[in-house]
Amino acid sequence: MWRIGIIVATVLFLAVTAGTLAFLLLTSALGYTTERLPLLLPWRVPTVLVLLILAVVFGGLVRTIRRAALPVADLLEAAEKVENDDYSVRVVVRGPREIRALINSFNAMVARLEVNDQQRRNLLADVTHELRTPLTIIQGNLEGLLDGVYPRDDAHLTMILDETRIFARLVEDLRTLAQAESGTLTLRLEQTDIRALVKDSVASLTAQANEAGVKLTASVDPNLPFMQLDPVRIHAVIDNLIMNALRYTPKGGRIEISAAHTSTQDCVTVTVKDNGRGIPADVLPHVFERFYKSSDSHGSGLGLAIARHLVLAHQGEINAESEIGKGTTVRFTLPLNLR
């Protein structure tokens, strides 16, 4: 505030000085010196008018300065709060048009900072929770083996090994997601047969599907052209979509994977369709957000978020459609030629 006070005082001083000089110059131009001015009664009326005009100009100047200075003072005060990590502050929009535009931009910036800060806090909490689960299981089993509570057999060692794999996958997923969100994800592009990627994913997950009592089938256009993409990343996308469908498809259900070339758009579309329970309409817009999952999900909530970022990194698009009781369809589209 003291900075604003100094600015206002300086401007007022300059305004008064300029007004005084203007008055003296005017009287001098009319032939009146400082000694003669009080004695020349016929010029009282013009003098009063000049003083009145100066007063009006001075009042308008003060009002203009006040309209500009108060919002700027609000901005400075709000900026200090933001500097101290208070992102809930907002500035009342007022003042000249340029100042209002500045305030609107400031409020929008602080709103984004508030959202990012909340996402960061949520991410830390979610990561802590997700990492704690496999670590707790591993630690509990190892302590049981050392204390003699559990026999040192293959069954318990296999359980520990499975949890370490889950832990390693979660860490790798977090690393991939962090790279994708920061824009540092590196793609190793090469000419790839996307038909082979689909078939490999189906082959590797068929045993898991059979165990769950779900029929997994693939329908791939035999004339699909080779594409410039990162085969490891796109393979991960297809795996994520199939595994996500397996989680929500009941015994006796089916999952269909297809891939087709859209000549009009010069792209390839891969579709994963299931006849599971479906996704509620209020949940559907959030399925590609990190750590977003249903209350009964056993996943980490990262699979679809990673899939989305990997598809976007290939300049593609991904979306989901669903209807309660009829299943879910997730499809992603990749351009044949990356720009």
Secondary structure as the mmCIF struct_conf table of DSSP 4:
data_model
#
loop_
_struct_conf.conf_type_id
_struct_conf.id
_struct_conf.beg_label_comp_id
_struct_conf.beg_label_asym_id
_struct_conf.beg_label_seq_id
_struct_conf.end_label_comp_id
_struct_conf.end_label_asym_id
_struct_conf.end_label_seq_id
HELX_RH_AL_P HELX_RH_AL_P1 TRP A 2 ALA A 29
TURN_TY1_P TURN_TY1_P1 LEU A 30 GLY A 31
TURN_TY1_P TURN_TY1_P2 THR A 34 ARG A 36
HELX_RH_3T_P HELX_RH_3T_P1 LEU A 37 LEU A 39
HELX_RH_3T_P HELX_RH_3T_P2 LEU A 41 TRP A 43
HELX_RH_AL_P HELX_RH_AL_P2 ARG A 44 GLU A 83
TURN_TY1_P TURN_TY1_P3 ASN A 84 ASP A 85
TURN_TY1_P TURN_TY1_P4 TYR A 87 SER A 88
BEND BEND1 GLY A 95 PRO A 96
HELX_RH_AL_P HELX_RH_AL_P3 ARG A 97 ASP A 147
TURN_TY1_P TURN_TY1_P5 GLY A 148 GLY A 148
BEND BEND2 VAL A 149 TYR A 150
BEND BEND3 ASP A 153 ASP A 153
HELX_RH_AL_P HELX_RH_AL_P4 ASP A 154 SER A 182
TURN_TY1_P TURN_TY1_P6 GLY A 183 GLY A 183
HELX_LH_PP_P HELX_LH_PP_P1 LEU A 185 LEU A 187
STRN STRN1 GLU A 190 THR A 192
HELX_RH_AL_P HELX_RH_AL_P5 ILE A 194 GLU A 211
TURN_TY1_P TURN_TY1_P7 ALA A 212 GLY A 213
STRN STRN2 LYS A 215 VAL A 220
TURN_TY1_P TURN_TY1_P8 PRO A 222 ASN A 223
HELX_LH_PP_P HELX_LH_PP_P2 LEU A 224 PHE A 226
STRN STRN3 MET A 227 LEU A 229
HELX_RH_AL_P HELX_RH_AL_P6 PRO A 231 TYR A 248
TURN_TY1_P TURN_TY1_P9 LYS A 251 GLY A 252
STRN STRN4 ARG A 254 THR A 262
TURN_TY1_P TURN_TY1_P10 SER A 263 ASP A 266
STRN STRN5 CYS A 267 ASP A 274
BEND BEND4 GLY A 276 ARG A 277
TURN_TY1_P TURN_TY1_P11 ALA A 281 VAL A 283
HELX_RH_3T_P HELX_RH_3T_P3 LEU A 284 HIS A 286
TURN_TY1_P TURN_TY1_P12 VAL A 287 PHE A 288
BEND BEND5 GLU A 289 GLU A 289
TURN_TY1_P TURN_TY1_P13 ARG A 290 PHE A 291
TURN_TY1_P TURN_TY1_P14 SER A 295 ASP A 296
BEND BEND6 GLY A 299 GLY A 299
BEND BEND7 GLY A 301 GLY A 301
HELX_RH_AL_P HELX_RH_AL_P7 GLY A 303 ALA A 313
TURN_TY1_P TURN_TY1_P15 HIS A 314 GLN A 315
STRN STRN6 GLU A 317 GLU A 323
TURN_TY1_P TURN_TY1_P16 ILE A 324 LYS A 326
STRN STRN7 GLY A 327 PRO A 335
BEND BEND8 LEU A 336 ASN A 337
#
